[in-house]
Every structure is written in structure tokens, then in C-alpha cells.
Amino acid sequence: MTSVLVVEDDPIIRTYLLDELTAHGLVVRTSPDALGALREVTQWQPDAVVLDLGLPDLDGADALRMIRGLSQVPVLVATARSDDREIIKLLNAGADDYLVKPFSAGQLVARLAAVLRRSAVQTGAAGLGGGPDGGAAAGTAPLVVGELWIDPTARAAQLAGRELALTRREFDLLEFLARNAGRVVSKRQLLAEVWRLPYVDEQTVDVHLSCLRRKLGERASTPRYLHTVRGVGVKLVSPR
């Protein structure tokens, strides 16, 4: 069964989320603070984390960075902060998705299902799995574009034999572009297919593309693999 850690300092909201997620067939633990959350992430190792930002001992954004230092567990941020710049900052810090309060239990369960599918976590929980295997991909062949090698199953990528240290979102972005190598993909497509958040500012994509370019050892002005088609989108190609 899928396990979820809910990090929320408000006891009423915490109890509500515990009851609702449990009713959807999830195994749920809760923590009222960041330190307890870090302990649960390292010891219990949940399949996903729902993280409130207004914690009593540590700002949720700092807690997110600390969790990312310990684990690649999918993190869904629950926040009352709706400012685009703040949300982009959280996504860049390692959040897999976010929900702006107030939200329904149905919305939360749907978002959890999405981040679990994207991270290939097998689920048997009601309402979360995409089938008997929970929607996880199996036996996917590596993708090769020039000297770029991407293994979707192992979530590993190499360039000319050198391992690329990619964040979860950077890997998802690179994999999607590699699956569509040679095609121009719009930013709206990337938001819909990689982020699954078509309403987020396109600056989110720009930031991640910039980070990905840097890790590929190139610049937008002198691209090798990652080419921007002005006013249309971006494409991944094999260097000539």
C-alpha cells in the first residue's frame, strides 16, 4: 500500500487529511513540524510527502531543501502562498507539485496520484493506481540522442559516458524531449506533459531548461543538443 507523510502544524487540518487519505486506502503518518518530518523521511521512508510551508520550527521551503538532501521522495507542497515567484522558487527547490489552500481531499488525492505515477512508484491503493502495477513503466528501452544516453527505468542519464546529476524534474524534462527528439515542443506542452500544470507561468520551464543546458555543457547562444525555436518552443537534437 502507498504510504504518505503529512506534515502540517494545524491539528484540525492534520486530522482531516489523515482521515481523508486513510479513507482512500493510503497508509498515513503525520508530523506537526519539520524535524519530525525529516525523521520520518529517513526512518519510515514514505512513498510521498505532503508538506505545509507554515511550520513552527522551520520554514517549509527550508524543510523542502533538507528533505531533498536526504531523499528523492515525491513532495507535494500545500501552501497558502499563491505568488508565482514563490511557487517557481519551490518547484526549483525540488517540489514535485503544489496545491494552494484551501483545497479538497479529492484534489489532493488526484495530485498525489499524478506525482506517484511520474516517479514510477507502484501503488495498490484505491484511487491511485493506474492498473495492477499502479501505472509504473517497466522494461523501457534506453533513449539515445547523439552521445546522450537516458535510461527511463533506472532514471539515469549520461553524456559521452559522464553521469549527469539531474534533479527529478530535470530528468523528466530531458526524457520527454528525448522521446520527441527532433520535434519542436512548445512550453505549454512541457507544462502539460512534464509538470501536468498547464496554468503555471512558462518561466518555470525557462528556469529548468537553463539548468539543463548548463548540465549539458552548453549555452542558449551556442546550443548543441537543446535548441530554442523562437516563438515556438524547444527541441532536442543530435549535434551534427
Beta strands, then each sheet from edge to edge (+ up, - down):
strand 1: 3-7
strand 2: 27-31
strand 3: 48-52
strand 4: 75-79
strand 5: 97-100
strand 6: 143-145
strand 7: 148-151
strand 8: 156-159
strand 9: 162-163
strand 10: 226-229
strand 11: 233-236
sheet 1: 2+ 1+ 3+ 4+ 5+
sheet 2: 6+ 7- 8+ 9-
sheet 3: 10+ 11-
end
